[in-house]
Amino acid sequence: MTTPSTVPAANARRRGILLALTGAMLWGGSCVAGQYVLQDCAFPTEWLVGVRLLISGLLLLVIDGICYRRDLFALFREKRDAIEILAFAIFGMLAVQYTYFAAIKYSNAATGTVLQYLMPIVIVFYTALTTRKPPRPLELVCVLLAVAGTFLIVTHGNLSVLVISPAALLWGLLSALAGAFYTVQPKRLIRKWRPTLITGWGMFLGGLLFLPVSHPLVFTGVWNTTSALLFAYIILFGTVIAFVCYLGSLQYLQPGETGILGSAEPLAAILLSVSILHIAFGLFDLLGTIFILTAVYILARRK
């Protein structure tokens, strides 16, 4: 079996890039599939999020158990670890999934994904508050780019008009906040344990705690061959395989490089939304997206 240390450097880098891009493209496809089942098949957001978390979390735990052959419940033996994984499950994994799909439901896959990519800007302000140091000049430039990009997407340059609904804007901004928590909070746990274990438990516990709201056995949408295949894609390719690809890329690339390549996710969501779902994506939307992704690129390069 080939390990990262035995793969030639050039091949390892190509493999890492391919894995990162594959994960990002699969996530982008999941956004579009989510928009279709939420808007065209009337899937309840709560049901989709709850079932996705339960099944995906369980599959990741199974993968972790097979690959590492370690006790999956050892995480809960220390009180601090147990409290932190519960916080991650509720305020990280569950929150980011629900707010993200809610933003897509009230707008579209492209807009919801781009708004979630304001997450690094939230992290910049969080870091400044916790370290009591003001953002660096380049970080402030990124903040201004992100704000300008959001302004263009939301208003198309007209201060008197919102071109997306207030609900879409609210859920999109909340998804950026939840995404920031999801990114920052579990770092200690991931270093101590394993990414698959932490993400698997985060998803599964989030789904369990969401059961009173999600009611997985009560379904009110349109269930047919298309919606069933798209739902399966969201679970298997858009969640489990995408996450495994992302983790795999980290074996060969620096986190900052992987973060930059992750920008393929909103690009994939935009291209698929326009070509398959025929959503309107005009000049202001394009400029706003470029501004936000430029800010993400600059911040990722500095990691």
Secondary structure in CASP SS format (residue, H / E / C, confidence):
PFRMAT SS
TARGET T0000
AUTHOR 0000-0000-0000
METHOD secondary structure of the structure
MODEL  1
M C 1.00
T C 1.00
T C 1.00
P C 1.00
S C 1.00
T C 1.00
V C 1.00
P C 1.00
A H 1.00
A H 1.00
N H 1.00
A H 1.00
R H 1.00
R H 1.00
R H 1.00
G H 1.00
I H 1.00
L H 1.00
L H 1.00
A H 1.00
L H 1.00
T H 1.00
G H 1.00
A H 1.00
M H 1.00
L H 1.00
W H 1.00
G H 1.00
G H 1.00
S H 1.00
C H 1.00
V H 1.00
A H 1.00
G H 1.00
Q H 1.00
Y H 1.00
V H 1.00
L H 1.00
Q H 1.00
D H 1.00
C C 1.00
A C 1.00
F C 1.00
P C 1.00
T H 1.00
E H 1.00
W H 1.00
L H 1.00
V H 1.00
G H 1.00
V H 1.00
R H 1.00
L H 1.00
L H 1.00
I H 1.00
S H 1.00
G H 1.00
L H 1.00
L H 1.00
L H 1.00
L H 1.00
V H 1.00
I H 1.00
D H 1.00
G H 1.00
I H 1.00
C H 1.00
Y H 1.00
R C 1.00
R C 1.00
D C 1.00
L C 1.00
F C 1.00
A H 1.00
L H 1.00
F H 1.00
R H 1.00
E C 1.00
K H 1.00
R H 1.00
D H 1.00
A H 1.00
I H 1.00
E H 1.00
I H 1.00
L H 1.00
A H 1.00
F H 1.00
A H 1.00
I H 1.00
F H 1.00
G H 1.00
M H 1.00
L H 1.00
A H 1.00
V H 1.00
Q H 1.00
Y H 1.00
T H 1.00
Y H 1.00
F H 1.00
A H 1.00
A H 1.00
I H 1.00
K H 1.00
Y H 1.00
S C 1.00
N C 1.00
A H 1.00
A H 1.00
T H 1.00
G H 1.00
T H 1.00
V H 1.00
L H 1.00
Q H 1.00
Y C 1.00
L C 1.00
M H 1.00
P H 1.00
I H 1.00
V H 1.00
I H 1.00
V H 1.00
F H 1.00
Y H 1.00
T H 1.00
A H 1.00
L H 1.00
T H 1.00
T H 1.00
R C 1.00
K C 1.00
P C 1.00
P C 1.00
R C 1.00
P H 1.00
L H 1.00
E H 1.00
L H 1.00
V H 1.00
C H 1.00
V H 1.00
L H 1.00
L H 1.00
A H 1.00
V H 1.00
A H 1.00
G H 1.00
T H 1.00
F H 1.00
L H 1.00
I H 1.00
V H 1.00
T H 1.00
H C 1.00
G C 1.00
N C 1.00
L C 1.00
S C 1.00
V C 1.00
L C 1.00
V C 1.00
I C 1.00
S C 1.00
P H 1.00
A H 1.00
A H 1.00
L H 1.00
L H 1.00
W H 1.00
G H 1.00
L H 1.00
L H 1.00
S H 1.00
A H 1.00
L H 1.00
A H 1.00
G H 1.00
A H 1.00
F H 1.00
Y H 1.00
T H 1.00
V H 1.00
Q C 1.00
P C 1.00
K H 1.00
R H 1.00
L H 1.00
I H 1.00
R H 1.00
K H 1.00
W C 1.00
R C 1.00
P H 1.00
T H 1.00
L H 1.00
I H 1.00
T H 1.00
G H 1.00
W H 1.00
G H 1.00
M H 1.00
F H 1.00
L H 1.00
G H 1.00
G H 1.00
L H 1.00
L H 1.00
F C 1.00
L H 1.00
P H 1.00
V H 1.00
S H 1.00
H C 1.00
P C 1.00
L C 1.00
V C 1.00
F C 1.00
T C 1.00
G C 1.00
V C 1.00
W C 1.00
N C 1.00
T H 1.00
T H 1.00
S H 1.00
A H 1.00
L H 1.00
L H 1.00
F H 1.00
A H 1.00
Y H 1.00
I H 1.00
I H 1.00
L H 1.00
F H 1.00
G H 1.00
T H 1.00
V H 1.00
I H 1.00
A H 1.00
F H 1.00
V H 1.00
C H 1.00
Y H 1.00
L H 1.00
G H 1.00
S H 1.00
L C 1.00
Q C 1.00
Y C 1.00
L C 1.00
Q C 1.00
P H 1.00
G H 1.00
E H 1.00
T H 1.00
G H 1.00
I H 1.00
L H 1.00
G C 1.00
S C 1.00
A H 1.00
E H 1.00
P H 1.00
L H 1.00
A H 1.00
A H 1.00
I H 1.00
L H 1.00
L H 1.00
S H 1.00
V H 1.00
S H 1.00
I H 1.00
L C 1.00
H C 1.00
I C 1.00
A C 1.00
F C 1.00
G C 1.00
L H 1.00
F H 1.00
D H 1.00
L H 1.00
L H 1.00
G H 1.00
T H 1.00
I H 1.00
F H 1.00
I H 1.00
L H 1.00
T H 1.00
A H 1.00
V H 1.00
Y H 1.00
I H 1.00
L H 1.00
A H 1.00
R H 1.00
R C 1.00
K C 1.00
END
